[in-house]
Amino acid sequence: MAKTTIRVHPKATDDWIVNEEGGREFGHYGTRSEALRVGRMLAHKRRAELVIQDQNGNLQRAKDLIWLARSLAEGVASVHA
């Protein structure tokens, strides 16, 4: 059975999309940190892999929990700043 992938990617600077790879779109979010928070929650609930695409098209698989924690902390800090 193939593992589900939850993908977080930008459509525009202020429009981040969370969707299931090749399927359902879960929503549009105004910031990267909001989209990451939702993507992380969905990936955890569905036991799925989380893949994040940056503004340049580079992909990062969230297997590295230290990277993900740092990424979320930076996003949360920018939202609360």
C-alpha positions in Angstrom: 0.0 0.0 0.0 1.4 3.4 -1.0 1.9 5.9 1.8 -0.2 9.0 1.6 1.6 12.3 1.2 0.4 15.7 2.5 1.9 18.6 0.5 2.3 22.2 1.5 3.1 24.6 -1.3 2.8 28.2 -2.3 0.5 29.5 -5.0 1.5 33.1 -4.3 3.4 35.0 -1.6 0.3 35.1 0.6 -1.5 32.0 -0.6 -0.2 28.6 0.7 -2.1 25.4 -0.2 -2.3 22.2 1.8 -3.4 19.1 -0.2 -3.2 15.4 -0.5 -0.7 14.4 -3.2 -2.8 13.9 -6.4 -6.1 14.5 -4.6 -8.1 16.4 -2.1 -7.3 20.1 -1.4 -7.6 20.9 2.3 -7.4 24.7 2.1 -5.6 27.9 1.3 -3.7 29.8 4.1 -2.4 33.3 4.2 1.0 32.3 5.7 3.5 29.5 5.4 3.3 28.9 9.1 -0.5 28.4 9.1 -0.2 26.0 6.2 2.6 24.1 7.9 0.6 23.8 11.1 -2.4 22.3 9.3 -0.2 20.1 7.1 1.6 18.7 10.1 -1.6 18.0 11.9 -3.1 16.2 8.9 0.1 14.2 8.2 0.1 13.1 11.9 -3.6 12.1 11.9 -3.3 10.2 8.6 0.1 8.8 9.3 1.3 10.4 6.1 4.5 11.9 4.9 4.6 15.7 4.9 6.3 17.4 1.9 6.9 21.1 1.9 7.7 23.1 -1.2 9.3 26.5 -0.9 8.8 29.6 -3.1 11.7 28.4 -5.3 10.2 25.0 -5.9 12.6 23.1 -3.7 11.0 20.2 -1.9 11.7 19.2 1.7 10.4 16.0 3.2 9.6 16.4 6.8 11.4 13.3 8.0 13.9 15.4 9.8 12.0 16.3 13.0 14.6 18.8 14.0 14.2 20.6 10.7 10.4 20.6 11.0 10.5 21.9 14.6 12.8 24.7 13.6 10.7 25.5 10.5 7.5 25.7 12.6 9.2 27.8 15.3 10.4 30.3 12.7 6.9 30.5 11.2 5.2 30.9 14.5 7.7 33.6 15.5 7.0 35.5 12.3 3.3 35.3 12.9 3.6 36.6 16.5 6.2 39.3 15.7 
